[in-house]
Amino acid sequence: MESILVSACLVGEKVRYDGGDKRCEHPILQGWLQEGRVVAVCPEVLGGLPVPRAPAEITGGAGGTEVLKGTARVVGPNGLEVTVQFLEGAEQSLLRASDNHIRIAVLKEGSPSCGTGYTYDGSFTGTKVARPGVTAARLREAGMQVFSEAQLEEANARLKELESEEAD
């Protein structure tokens, strides 16, 4: 049975910067939880950041790919840099995925760690940019398929394909 890496906030863990969660009640995710398939991670907590913590964004409208290359930083609204913690969280998330032979992740859209289709531009004005977060970029770089919570049907279809390939 394939396991799935899932943002901890989506399963109801209170790990977000504001001390809250973004629990997702979608039947697919709830089914995976009941089946014991979910490996929950919060990259920011794995990287050593506390809960609660200041919000963070990737500078200059860049994305996680640029952070991985060292050409962009992750900072809070007060200018405090947390790039090292975001990079460590991405590596720790990848390690958890590797340890559990995980090939699919479902991550929280918009997060500077987990955003799959967009993050925010670093201005703390709510301006979105079509760039992935640090962990999403790192997992993709390692060959994982990464989906957002809005793509659970697609993730589930891919999961079934992978399990069907293994059965052959």
Order of alpha helices (4+ residues) and beta strands (2+ residues): beta-alpha-beta-alpha-beta-alpha-beta-alpha-beta-beta-beta-alpha-beta-alpha
